[in-house]
Amino acid sequence: MEKYKEIERGLITTYRKNIWSKFVKAVMDFKMIEDGDKIAVCISGGKDSMLMAKCFQEIKRHRKMDFDLKFIVMDPGYNELNRNKIIENARLLNIPIEMFETPIFNSVVRIENNPCYICARMRRGYLYERAKKLGCNKIALGHHFDDVIETILMGMFYGGQLQTMMPKILSTSHPGMELIRPMYYIKEESIIKWRDKYNLDFIKCACKFTEEYEANGNVDGTSKREEMKSLVKQLKSNYDNIDMNIFSSVQNVNLSTIISYQKGDISYHFLDDYDKRKKKIIEELNKKKDEK
């Protein structure tokens, strides 16, 4: 049996519970795929996006919905070794990729403040543009459950705000386009086990900043996200469900206990109607007292 067939069979058997079922659940819970969709599956070359591509192939094979797929790889300036590794893995996994080049790495390397943020924004812009040229109405990114948790914590600790990585987003710069994250429920540890089970070797970030960190032997703690990853790991050693509780916290928000919030152009502070609510409570209490 060819290796990619073994991997495909493993998705719906060995990894049915921790990967396949969670992929399908996210797709269904958040209505990520609809009849008539043409989805650009964006592959960076890492373990997450490669697994996502295989899951998309599998759900397409089940033919529960009528949609088309394009597997696109943006080359932001990879060195030859990383570029060839992506092509080799795509061939091994039987993923028909289409690669296109961009000058992102060369542009970002000169930026001193927030280069990773700028890089991510530029990547997304190029992916939207390429997907649109291919006739796609959605792009799919391989962010997983751990990415969501780390984003929540980064927003709290370093941004001073409560926010999360959304499962799908409407593009405000590309009309009619959407971004979906079907790996939303899948934990990174499951992806790592899948990778190691088949002895797969994928590229990491592969940007010049990462290469410099690794060359200097500074692999751990190179980013705020790595700090959050280490923190969650430490917290889970004391309480295993801590990550699930963090995830639940952004789904069970009680707005009556929030000091202030903003939705679009609307801002609200609890003092805005505090006196009005106070007066109403007093009136209701007095009414009940009179009825007695």
LONU-718170 format. One line per 4 residues: for each residue x, y, z of N, C-alpha, C, O, CB. Coordinates in steps of 0.2 Angstrom, whole numbers. Last residue first. Glycine has a CB too. Example, Ala and Ser with C-alpha at 12.3 -4.5 7.8 and 13.67 -1.06 7.14 Angstrom:
BEGIN
64/-11/35/68/-5/36/64/0/39/67/6/40/70/-3/29  66/-28/39/62/-22/39/66/-16/39/71/-17/42/57/-22/45
This chain:
BEGIN
-238/218/245/-239/214/251/-243/217/256/-244/215/262/-232/212/254  -238/228/236/-242/222/235/-243/218/241/-249/215/242/-240/218/229  -227/236/241/-234/238/241/-239/233/240/-245/233/243/-235/244/236  -216/228/238/-218/229/245/-225/232/246/-228/230/251/-213/234/247
-217/228/224/-218/221/227/-220/223/235/-224/219/238/-211/217/227  -214/241/222/-220/239/220/-222/232/223/-228/231/225/-220/237/212  -201/242/227/-206/246/231/-213/243/229/-218/243/233/-206/253/229  -194/234/218/-194/232/225/-200/236/229/-203/233/233/-188/234/228
-196/242/206/-199/235/206/-199/233/214/-204/229/215/-195/230/202  -190/254/210/-197/254/208/-200/247/209/-205/246/211/-198/257/201  -176/249/211/-180/252/217/-187/252/216/-191/250/220/-177/259/218  -174/245/198/-174/240/203/-178/243/209/-181/239/212/-166/238/205
-175/257/191/-179/252/189/-180/247/195/-185/244/197/-177/249/183  -164/264/196/-170/267/197/-176/261/196/-181/261/200/-172/273/193  -153/256/191/-154/257/199/-161/259/200/-165/257/205/-149/262/201  -155/258/178/-156/251/181/-157/252/188/-161/248/191/-150/247/179
-151/272/177/-158/269/175/-159/263/178/-165/261/180/-157/269/167  -138/271/182/-143/275/186/-150/273/184/-155/272/188/-142/282/185  -132/264/172/-132/261/179/-137/265/183/-141/261/186/-125/263/182  -129/265/159/-136/265/161/-137/262/168/-142/260/170/-140/260/156
-116/268/159/-120/271/154/-127/271/156/-131/276/155/-119/268/147  -108/260/167/-111/266/170/-116/269/165/-119/274/167/-105/270/172  -103/250/158/-109/248/163/-112/254/166/-117/254/169/-106/243/168  -102/255/141/-99/255/148/-104/254/153/-110/256/152/-95/261/150
-100/251/124/-104/251/130/-100/251/136/-95/247/137/-109/245/130  -100/256/107/-96/255/113/-101/255/119/-105/259/119/-90/260/114  -101/251/90/-105/253/97/-100/251/103/-98/245/103/-111/248/97  -95/248/79/-94/255/81/-98/256/87/-97/262/90/-97/259/75
-92/232/84/-92/236/79/-90/243/81/-85/245/84/-98/236/75  -94/232/101/-96/228/95/-96/232/89/-101/236/88/-102/224/97  -85/232/116/-86/235/110/-88/230/105/-85/225/104/-80/239/108  -88/235/134/-86/231/128/-88/235/122/-91/240/122/-90/224/128
-84/235/152/-86/238/145/-84/233/140/-80/229/140/-82/245/145  -86/226/162/-86/233/164/-88/237/157/-91/242/157/-79/235/166  -98/212/163/-92/215/160/-92/223/161/-97/226/160/-92/213/152  -109/206/168/-103/207/172/-97/209/169/-91/209/172/-102/199/175
-117/206/157/-120/210/163/-114/210/168/-115/214/173/-126/207/166  -112/197/148/-111/204/147/-113/208/153/-110/214/154/-115/206/141  -104/183/150/-110/186/153/-109/194/153/-105/196/157/-111/184/161  -99/171/139/-98/178/141/-104/181/144/-109/181/141/-95/182/136
-95/158/134/-100/159/140/-99/166/143/-98/166/149/-99/153/145  -84/158/126/-91/156/123/-97/157/128/-102/157/126/-91/149/121  -73/161/132/-75/165/127/-81/163/124/-84/167/119/-69/166/122  -72/150/141/-73/156/144/-75/162/139/-79/166/140/-67/159/147
-69/138/134/-76/139/136/-77/147/138/-83/149/137/-78/134/141  -55/140/133/-59/140/127/-66/142/129/-70/146/125/-58/133/124  -52/138/147/-50/145/144/-55/146/137/-57/151/136/-43/145/142  -56/125/148/-60/131/152/-58/138/149/-63/142/149/-58/130/159
-47/119/140/-54/118/139/-58/124/142/-63/127/139/-57/111/140  -36/121/148/-36/124/141/-43/124/139/-46/128/135/-32/120/136  -38/114/160/-37/121/160/-38/124/153/-41/130/152/-30/123/163  -39/101/162/-44/104/158/-44/111/158/-48/115/155/-51/102/161
-29/97/171/-28/95/164/-33/98/160/-32/99/154/-30/88/164  -20/106/182/-27/104/181/-27/103/173/-27/108/169/-31/111/183  -6/105/183/-10/105/189/-17/104/188/-20/101/192/-9/112/192  -2/104/170/1/99/174/-2/99/181/-2/94/185/9/101/176
-8/115/164/-11/109/163/-8/103/168/-11/98/169/-10/107/156  1/125/167/-5/125/171/-9/118/170/-12/116/175/-10/131/168  12/122/158/13/122/166/6/121/170/6/118/174/17/128/168  5/123/146/8/117/148/9/116/156/8/111/159/15/116/144
3/137/147/-3/132/147/0/125/149/-4/122/152/-6/132/140  16/142/146/12/143/152/6/138/152/5/135/158/9/150/151  21/138/134/24/135/140/20/136/146/19/132/150/31/138/141  12/145/126/12/138/125/15/135/131/13/130/134/16/136/119
16/158/129/9/156/131/9/148/131/5/145/135/4/159/126  29/158/124/28/159/131/21/157/133/20/153/139/29/167/133  26/157/111/29/151/114/29/152/121/28/147/125/37/152/112  20/169/109/16/163/108/19/157/111/16/153/114/15/162/100
30/178/110/25/178/115/21/172/115/18/169/120/21/184/114  46/169/106/40/173/104/35/173/110/35/169/115/37/171/98  56/161/110/58/166/105/52/171/103/53/176/100/60/163/99  56/150/118/54/157/121/56/162/116/58/168/119/58/158/127
68/140/111/62/141/115/62/148/117/67/152/118/63/136/121  79/142/103/73/140/100/67/141/104/62/143/101/74/132/98  94/148/101/88/150/105/82/148/101/78/152/98/89/158/105  105/145/93/103/140/98/97/142/103/96/139/108/109/138/103
107/152/83/110/155/89/108/150/95/110/151/101/108/162/91  100/146/73/107/146/72/111/148/79/116/146/80/109/151/67  87/149/78/89/142/78/97/142/78/100/138/81/86/138/73  86/163/75/85/160/82/88/153/83/92/152/88/78/160/84
88/163/61/93/166/65/92/164/73/98/162/76/92/174/65  76/156/57/83/153/56/88/156/60/93/153/62/84/154/48  67/165/62/67/159/65/74/155/64/77/152/68/61/154/62  70/176/53/70/177/60/71/170/64/75/169/68/64/181/63
67/170/40/74/172/42/75/173/49/80/172/52/76/178/38  55/157/41/57/163/40/64/165/42/67/161/46/52/168/43  51/144/45/56/144/39/57/152/37/60/153/32/53/141/33  42/137/54/41/143/51/45/145/45/42/148/40/42/149/56
46/121/48/43/125/53/41/132/50/39/132/44/48/126/59  42/107/37/46/113/38/42/116/44/37/115/46/46/118/32  41/89/42/38/95/39/43/101/41/47/101/46/31/97/41  41/73/40/46/78/42/43/84/38/44/85/32/53/76/41
34/58/47/34/63/42/38/69/45/38/70/51/26/66/41  31/45/53/38/48/52/38/53/47/43/53/42/42/42/50  18/42/56/20/41/49/27/43/48/29/43/42/15/44/45  18/46/70/16/40/68/18/37/61/20/32/60/8/39/68
21/60/69/27/55/71/25/48/70/29/44/68/28/56/79  9/65/65/15/66/61/21/61/63/24/58/58/18/73/63  1/61/75/-1/59/68/6/60/64/7/55/60/-6/64/65  6/68/86/6/61/86/5/58/79/8/53/77/0/58/91
4/81/82/11/79/83/11/71/83/16/68/80/14/81/89  -10/82/82/-6/83/76/1/80/76/3/77/71/-6/90/74  -12/80/96/-14/75/91/-11/75/84/-10/70/81/-22/76/91  -6/92/101/-3/85/103/-6/80/98/-2/75/97/-5/84/110
-15/102/96/-8/101/93/-5/94/95/-2/91/90/-4/107/95  -32/97/94/-26/99/98/-20/98/95/-19/93/91/-27/95/105  -45/104/85/-40/99/85/-34/101/89/-31/106/88/-38/97/78  -55/113/82/-55/109/88/-50/104/89/-49/101/94/-62/105/88
-50/120/70/-52/124/76/-52/120/83/-50/122/88/-58/127/75  -48/117/58/-44/113/63/-45/116/70/-42/114/74/-36/114/61  -55/126/49/-58/119/51/-54/115/56/-56/110/58/-59/115/45  -57/141/48/-51/137/51/-54/131/54/-56/130/59/-49/142/58
-59/152/34/-61/147/38/-55/144/42/-50/143/39/-66/142/35  -63/168/27/-58/164/30/-61/159/35/-64/161/39/-52/168/33  -71/174/12/-71/172/19/-65/168/21/-62/165/16/-77/168/21  -77/186/0/-72/181/2/-72/180/10/-74/184/14/-65/183/1
-85/197/-3/-87/190/-4/-83/185/-2/-84/179/-3/-88/190/-12  -71/208/-5/-79/207/-4/-81/200/-7/-78/198/-12/-82/212/-9  -58/210/4/-60/207/-2/-67/204/-2/-69/199/1/-55/200/-3  -58/217/16/-54/220/10/-55/216/4/-53/219/-2/-47/220/12
-65/210/25/-67/217/24/-63/220/19/-65/226/17/-66/221/31  -70/193/25/-65/198/23/-68/205/22/-73/206/19/-61/196/17  -77/186/39/-78/189/33/-73/194/31/-71/198/35/-86/192/33  -71/171/47/-71/178/46/-73/180/39/-71/177/34/-64/181/48
-72/157/59/-72/160/52/-73/167/52/-76/170/57/-78/156/48  -67/156/72/-67/150/67/-68/152/60/-66/148/56/-73/145/70  -56/169/79/-63/166/76/-62/160/72/-58/160/68/-66/172/73  -47/170/93/-46/168/85/-53/165/83/-54/160/85/-40/164/84
-53/182/104/-51/176/102/-50/175/95/-51/180/91/-57/171/104  -51/194/118/-53/192/111/-51/185/110/-47/182/114/-50/197/106  -50/206/129/-53/199/129/-55/198/122/-60/201/119/-58/198/134  -35/215/132/-41/214/130/-44/207/129/-39/203/129/-42/218/123
-21/218/134/-26/221/138/-33/220/136/-37/225/137/-24/228/139  -11/212/126/-15/217/123/-20/220/127/-23/225/126/-19/213/117  -5/203/135/0/208/131/-5/213/128/-2/219/126/4/205/127  -14/196/141/-8/197/145/-4/203/142/-1/207/145/-4/191/145
-25/195/132/-26/197/139/-20/199/142/-20/205/145/-29/191/143  -20/190/120/-24/196/120/-25/199/127/-25/205/128/-31/195/117  -13/179/125/-9/184/122/-13/191/122/-11/196/124/-7/183/115  -25/171/128/-20/173/133/-16/179/131/-15/183/135/-16/167/135
-30/169/115/-34/172/120/-30/175/125/-31/180/128/-39/167/123  -20/163/108/-22/169/106/-26/173/111/-25/179/112/-26/169/99  -19/151/114/-13/155/115/-15/162/113/-13/167/116/-7/153/111  -31/145/110/-30/146/117/-24/151/118/-25/156/122/-28/140/121
-29/144/96/-34/148/99/-33/150/106/-34/156/108/-41/144/98  -18/136/95/-17/142/93/-23/147/96/-21/153/97/-17/142/85  -24/124/100/-19/127/104/-18/134/102/-16/139/106/-13/123/104  -33/121/89/-35/123/96/-30/126/100/-32/131/103/-38/116/99
-25/128/74/-28/123/78/-30/125/85/-30/131/86/-23/117/79  -25/134/57/-24/136/65/-28/131/69/-34/129/67/-27/143/66  -23/133/43/-23/127/48/-22/129/55/-19/125/58/-17/124/45  -36/141/33/-30/141/36/-30/135/42/-35/133/44/-29/148/40
-44/143/18/-44/139/24/-37/139/26/-32/138/23/-46/132/22  -54/155/9/-47/152/10/-48/148/17/-51/151/22/-42/158/10  -67/156/-3/-65/155/4/-58/153/4/-55/149/-1/-69/150/8  -70/157/-16/-74/161/-12/-72/161/-4/-74/165/0/-81/160/-12
-60/156/-31/-62/153/-24/-66/159/-20/-64/165/-21/-56/151/-20  -54/159/-43/-61/158/-43/-64/156/-36/-70/153/-36/-64/154/-48  -41/162/-43/-43/155/-45/-50/154/-44/-53/148/-45/-39/150/-40  -41/175/-39/-39/174/-46/-41/167/-48/-43/165/-54/-32/175/-47
-44/172/-25/-49/176/-29/-48/175/-37/-52/174/-40/-49/183/-28  -32/166/-21/-38/163/-21/-43/166/-25/-47/162/-29/-41/162/-14  -23/177/-22/-22/171/-27/-29/167/-27/-30/165/-32/-16/167/-24  -29/186/-13/-28/188/-20/-27/182/-24/-31/182/-30/-22/193/-21
-27/179/-1/-34/181/-3/-34/182/-11/-38/180/-15/-36/187/1  -13/178/0/-18/172/-1/-25/173/-4/-27/170/-8/-18/168/6  -10/191/1/-7/187/-5/-12/181/-6/-13/179/-12/0/185/-4  -15/193/14/-17/197/8/-16/194/2/-20/194/-3/-14/204/8
-9/184/22/-16/183/21/-18/187/15/-22/185/11/-20/186/27  4/189/21/3/183/19/-4/182/17/-6/179/12/5/177/24  3/202/28/5/201/21/3/195/18/1/194/12/12/203/20  0/197/41/-5/202/37/-4/201/29/-8/201/25/-5/209/39
11/191/44/5/187/44/0/191/40/-4/188/36/2/186/51  21/201/44/21/195/39/15/192/38/13/190/33/27/191/42  16/209/54/16/212/47/16/206/42/13/206/37/22/217/46  19/200/65/12/203/63/11/205/56/7/204/53/10/208/68
33/199/64/28/193/63/21/195/61/18/192/57/29/189/69  38/212/66/38/209/59/34/203/58/31/202/53/46/207/58  37/222/76/31/218/75/32/215/68/27/215/64/25/221/75  49/233/70/44/232/75/38/228/72/36/229/67/41/239/77
58/232/59/60/231/66/55/229/71/55/225/76/65/236/69  59/226/43/55/229/48/57/227/55/58/221/57/48/226/47  67/219/34/69/226/36/65/229/41/66/235/43/69/230/29  60/207/32/67/207/36/69/214/38/73/214/42/72/203/31
49/210/24/48/210/32/55/210/35/55/213/41/44/204/34  54/208/11/51/215/13/51/215/21/52/220/24/44/215/11  59/196/10/63/201/9/60/208/11/64/212/13/65/201/1  47/189/13/52/188/18/57/194/17/60/197/21/56/181/17
38/192/2/37/194/9/43/194/13/44/199/17/31/189/11  37/191/-12/43/194/-9/42/196/-2/46/200/1/45/201/-13  30/175/-18/29/182/-16/36/185/-13/40/181/-11/23/183/-11  25/163/-30/30/166/-26/28/173/-24/24/176/-28/36/166/-30
15/148/-29/16/154/-32/21/158/-27/21/157/-21/10/158/-33  10/131/-32/14/136/-29/15/142/-32/16/142/-38/21/132/-27  -2/120/-29/-1/125/-34/3/130/-30/1/133/-26/-7/128/-38  -3/102/-26/-2/109/-24/-1/113/-30/2/111/-35/4/110/-19
-11/89/-23/-10/92/-29/-9/100/-28/-14/104/-29/-15/91/-34  -5/77/-12/-9/83/-12/-7/87/-18/-1/89/-19/-7/87/-6  1/65/-8/-4/65/-14/-8/71/-14/-14/71/-14/-8/59/-14  11/64/1/4/64/3/-1/64/-2/-7/64/0/3/70/8
22/65/-8/21/59/-3/14/59/-1/12/53/0/26/60/3  20/78/-13/20/72/-18/19/66/-13/15/61/-15/27/72/-21  21/86/-2/15/86/-6/14/80/-10/9/77/-11/14/92/-10  34/83/1/29/81/6/22/81/2/18/76/4/29/85/12
41/89/-10/42/82/-8/36/79/-4/34/74/-5/49/81/-5  37/102/-8/35/99/-14/36/91/-13/31/88/-15/40/101/-20  43/105/4/36/106/4/34/102/-2/29/98/-2/34/113/3  57/103/1/53/99/6/46/99/6/42/94/7/56/101/13
59/113/-8/59/106/-10/56/102/-5/53/97/-7/66/104/-11  59/124/1/54/124/-4/54/117/-7/48/114/-8/57/129/-10  69/121/10/62/121/13/57/121/7/52/117/7/61/127/17  80/122/1/79/116/5/72/116/7/69/110/7/84/116/11
80/135/-4/78/129/-9/77/123/-5/73/119/-7/85/128/-13  70/146/7/76/144/4/75/137/0/70/134/1/82/143/9  56/156/3/59/150/6/66/149/3/67/150/-3/54/144/6  47/167/1/55/167/0/58/162/3/64/163/6/57/174/3
34/163/2/36/170/3/44/171/3/46/177/4/34/171/11  25/154/-8/32/154/-6/34/161/-5/34/165/-9/36/151/-12  10/147/-5/13/153/-6/20/153/-4/21/151/2/9/159/-2  0/134/-12/6/136/-7/9/142/-9/11/143/-15/11/130/-8
-16/128/-12/-11/133/-14/-6/133/-9/-7/133/-3/-15/139/-16  -27/118/-19/-22/117/-14/-17/122/-16/-13/120/-20/-20/110/-13  -45/119/-20/-38/121/-23/-33/121/-18/-34/124/-13/-38/128/-27  -60/111/-22/-54/113/-18/-48/115/-23/-48/112/-28/-52/107/-14
-78/113/-22/-72/112/-25/-66/114/-21/-67/118/-16/-72/115/-32  -93/104/-17/-89/110/-16/-82/108/-20/-81/102/-21/-87/112/-9  -107/98/-10/-104/99/-17/-100/105/-17/-102/111/-17/-110/100/-22  -106/86/3/-108/93/1/-104/94/-6/-99/90/-8/-105/98/6
-103/73/5/-109/76/8/-111/83/6/-117/85/7/-108/75/16  -92/66/-1/-97/69/-5/-104/71/-2/-109/70/-4/-99/65/-11  -81/60/4/-87/58/7/-93/61/3/-99/58/4/-88/60/14  -71/67/-2/-72/60/-4/-79/58/-2/-82/54/-5/-66/56/-2
-71/79/6/-73/79/-1/-75/72/-4/-79/72/-8/-67/82/-6  -65/74/17/-72/76/17/-75/77/10/-81/76/9/-72/82/21  -52/71/12/-56/65/14/-64/67/15/-68/64/13/-54/63/21  -47/83/8/-48/78/3/-52/72/5/-56/70/1/-41/75/1
-47/89/21/-51/91/16/-52/86/10/-58/86/8/-48/98/13  -37/81/27/-44/81/30/-49/84/25/-54/81/24/-44/85/36  -26/85/20/-28/78/19/-35/77/22/-39/73/19/-23/73/24  -25/98/23/-26/97/16/-29/90/16/-33/88/12/-20/98/12
-22/97/37/-28/100/35/-30/98/28/-36/97/26/-28/108/36  -9/92/36/-15/88/39/-21/91/37/-26/87/35/-14/87/47  -3/104/31/-3/97/27/-8/93/30/-12/89/26/4/94/28  -5/113/42/-9/114/35/-8/108/31/-13/107/27/-5/120/32
2/106/52/-5/108/53/-8/109/46/-14/106/45/-5/115/57  16/105/48/12/99/49/4/101/49/0/96/47/14/96/56  20/117/34/20/114/41/15/108/42/11/106/38/19/119/46  17/122/23/22/117/22/23/114/29/27/109/30/28/120/20
6/130/21/12/133/22/18/129/22/24/131/21/12/136/30  -8/130/11/-3/126/14/4/129/15/7/132/10/-2/119/10  -25/133/10/-18/136/11/-13/132/14/-14/131/20/-19/143/14  -37/129/0/-33/126/5/-26/129/6/-22/127/1/-34/118/5
-49/138/-6/-42/138/-7/-39/135/0/-39/139/5/-39/145/-9  -65/132/-12/-61/133/-6/-53/133/-8/-51/128/-10/-62/129/0  -80/136/-17/-73/134/-20/-68/136/-15/-67/142/-14/-72/137/-27  -97/130/-14/-90/134/-12/-85/131/-16/-84/126/-19/-89/132/-4
-108/123/-17/-106/128/-22/-99/132/-20/-97/136/-24/-111/133/-22  -113/121/-1/-114/119/-8/-112/125/-12/-114/130/-11/-121/116/-9  -101/125/12/-108/126/9/-108/123/2/-103/124/-1/-111/133/10  -92/125/27/-93/123/20/-100/123/18/-104/120/21/-89/116/19
-94/130/40/-88/132/36/-89/130/28/-86/134/24/-82/129/39  -103/130/51/-105/130/44/-100/133/40/-101/138/36/-111/135/44  -99/127/64/-98/134/61/-100/135/54/-98/140/51/-91/136/63  -102/113/65/-104/118/70/-104/125/68/-108/129/69/-99/118/76
-96/108/53/-103/108/54/-105/113/59/-110/117/58/-105/101/56  -82/110/55/-85/112/49/-92/112/50/-95/117/47/-83/106/44  -80/104/68/-79/111/67/-83/114/61/-86/119/61/-72/113/67  -83/91/65/-87/94/70/-87/102/69/-91/106/69/-85/92/77
-73/87/56/-80/87/54/-84/91/58/-88/95/56/-82/80/53  -62/88/65/-62/92/59/-69/93/57/-71/98/55/-57/89/54  -66/79/75/-65/86/77/-65/90/71/-68/96/71/-59/87/81  -65/67/67/-71/69/70/-71/76/72/-76/80/71/-73/64/76
-51/67/64/-56/67/59/-62/70/62/-66/74/59/-57/60/56  -44/68/78/-43/72/72/-49/73/67/-52/78/67/-37/70/68  -48/59/88/-45/66/90/-43/70/84/-41/76/85/-38/64/93  -56/49/81/-58/53/87/-55/59/88/-58/64/89/-57/48/93
-48/44/70/-55/46/69/-57/51/75/-61/56/74/-59/40/69  -35/39/69/-36/46/72/-43/49/71/-44/55/70/-31/50/68  -38/26/65/-33/27/71/-35/34/74/-35/35/80/-26/27/69  -48/30/55/-48/24/59/-44/26/66/-47/28/71/-45/18/56
-47/40/46/-54/38/48/-54/32/53/-60/29/54/-58/37/42  -33/41/45/-37/47/47/-44/45/50/-47/48/55/-38/52/41  -29/29/40/-28/31/47/-32/37/50/-34/37/55/-20/32/48  -32/31/26/-35/26/30/-35/27/38/-40/26/41/-33/19/28
-22/41/23/-29/42/23/-33/37/27/-38/39/30/-31/42/15  -10/33/26/-12/39/30/-19/41/29/-22/43/34/-7/45/28  -11/24/16/-11/22/23/-13/27/28/-16/27/33/-4/19/25  -10/32/5/-16/28/6/-17/26/13/-22/25/16/-17/22/1
3/37/6/-3/41/7/-9/38/8/-14/41/11/-3/46/1  10/25/4/10/28/11/4/33/11/1/33/17/17/32/12  3/11/-4/7/17/-5/5/21/2/0/21/5/4/22/-11  4/-6/0/0/0/0/4/6/0/9/7/4/-5/0/6
